[in-house]
């Protein structure tokens, strides 16, 4: 799929707890959906550990490759929350108290409660722009094309909604789908490849599903041209029907 008018993005999920399996990431699904609505094409997702050298190298690689980089995780008050100083190192700037974040958090807490741990959350790369946090007081931040957000889903979502109006995007990326029950991918592979060749600006994929007795294949067409997506899905429906299976518009039920 080619979306030359749409800026590209990468998500960097930072946290040992994700890699260990202790915590299941749900932020990628939310961000992928919202980015598509904003016309930002998500091209890559990285999951990396809380290791300074890895974070720095990954951020520098991704910010050079994509229009936007969104990070989640590692901006809390504890010793293993090292994302913020690593971002400063990646940009080659000091990690220092952010005047606005510091003042806001100092006002928020009772005297004596704005301790050293909480002060870490008001310490950011020099030049960082704050991302408002409507759930709790500690903000995220942007520097260059890198947007740094919390890992806690509810807080991350609030931060993203605060950030979203400032993001340059493009035409929304929409998806249409059709599925056929008790259909095997091997039967439609050649026909689907031909449809993809006729619609090079779309991303057309086939996705088997196995849900008890309700098994089959879904075909999804995704892109910025809604008319082309509709036409491609109409052809996919005709392909399914030609194989003796009744096509059903939309995604299969969960």
HELIX and SHEET records of a PDB file:
HELIX    1   1 UNK A   16  UNK A   19  1                                   4    
HELIX    2   2 UNK A   27  UNK A   38  1                                  12    
HELIX    3   3 UNK A   52  UNK A   65  1                                  14    
HELIX    4   4 UNK A   83  UNK A   91  1                                   9    
HELIX    5   5 UNK A   99  UNK A  108  1                                  10    
HELIX    6   6 UNK A  116  UNK A  120  1                                   5    
HELIX    7   7 UNK A  153  UNK A  164  1                                  12    
HELIX    8   8 UNK A  185  UNK A  198  1                                  14    
HELIX    9   9 UNK A  226  UNK A  242  1                                  17    
SHEET    1   A 6 UNK A  41  UNK A  48  0                                        
SHEET    2   A 6 UNK A   8  UNK A  14  1                                        
SHEET    3   A 6 UNK A  68  UNK A  72  1                                        
SHEET    4   A 6 UNK A 146  UNK A 149  1                                        
SHEET    5   A 6 UNK A 140  UNK A 143 -1                                        
SHEET    6   A 6 UNK A 129  UNK A 131 -1                                        
SHEET    1   B 2 UNK A  95  UNK A  97  0                                        
SHEET    2   B 2 UNK A 123  UNK A 125 -1                                        
SHEET    1   C 4 UNK A 203  UNK A 211  0                                        
SHEET    2   C 4 UNK A 214  UNK A 223 -1                                        
SHEET    3   C 4 UNK A 174  UNK A 181 -1                                        
SHEET    4   C 4 UNK A 248  UNK A 249 -1                                        
END                                                                             
